[in-house]
Amino acid sequence: MASMVGSMTVLPAEFPAMDVAGRIARLRERFDDLQCDAVLVTNLVSVRYLTGFTGSAAFLVVSRDGATFTTDGRYGIQSHQ
């Protein structure tokens, strides 16, 4: 939905769907080289790269056997997509 800012019409940004399949798996492949069991991802650019999430508040924990994505309640619907 468009909104007015002064005399300008502002349209919401539409981001294309990202193909993120396999990115977390490729990160896990580096764990032995990095000598780690898990990675905490807090940089939003990196969170978006790994998950496709475009919100403004999130972090991701990637471990050898899983990943946990956390955001706040504003993004409940988006975080499940």
C-alpha positions in Angstrom: 0.0 0.0 0.0 1.4 3.4 -1.0 1.7 6.2 1.6 2.2 9.9 1.2 5.3 11.7 2.6 4.9 15.4 2.0 4.0 15.6 -1.7 5.7 12.3 -2.6 4.1 8.9 -2.9 6.2 6.2 -1.2 5.7 2.6 -2.3 6.8 -0.3 -0.1 9.9 -2.1 -1.0 9.4 -5.5 -2.6 12.3 -7.9 -2.2 12.7 -10.8 -4.6 12.6 -14.3 -3.1 16.1 -15.5 -2.3 17.3 -19.0 -3.1 18.9 -19.8 0.3 18.7 -23.6 0.1 22.0 -25.1 1.0 23.7 -22.1 2.5 23.4 -23.3 6.1 24.7 -26.7 5.0 27.7 -25.1 3.3 28.4 -23.1 6.5 28.3 -26.3 8.6 30.9 -27.9 6.2 33.4 -25.3 7.4 32.9 -26.1 11.1 35.9 -28.5 11.3 38.2 -26.0 9.5 37.0 -23.3 11.9 37.3 -25.6 14.9 33.8 -24.8 16.1 30.6 -26.6 17.0 28.2 -23.6 16.4 28.0 -20.1 15.1 26.0 -17.2 16.4 25.0 -15.0 13.5 23.9 -11.5 14.6 24.7 -9.4 11.5 21.4 -8.8 9.7 23.0 -9.0 6.2 24.4 -12.4 7.1 21.1 -13.5 8.6 19.4 -12.5 5.4 22.0 -14.3 3.3 21.5 -17.6 5.3 17.7 -17.5 5.7 16.1 -15.0 3.4 14.7 -13.1 6.3 14.3 -9.3 5.6 13.2 -8.0 8.9 15.2 -5.5 11.1 15.7 -7.7 14.2 16.9 -11.3 14.3 19.7 -13.6 15.1 20.5 -17.2 14.1 22.4 -20.0 15.8 23.7 -22.7 13.5 25.0 -25.9 15.1 26.2 -29.1 13.7 22.8 -30.7 14.0 20.3 -27.8 13.7 19.6 -24.1 13.4 17.6 -21.8 15.6 16.2 -18.6 14.2 15.0 -15.9 16.6 13.2 -12.6 16.0 10.6 -10.5 17.8 6.8 -10.8 17.6 6.5 -8.2 14.8 7.8 -10.8 12.3 5.8 -13.9 13.3 4.3 -14.5 9.9 7.5 -13.7 7.9 9.7 -15.8 10.1 7.6 -18.9 9.3 7.9 -18.5 5.5 
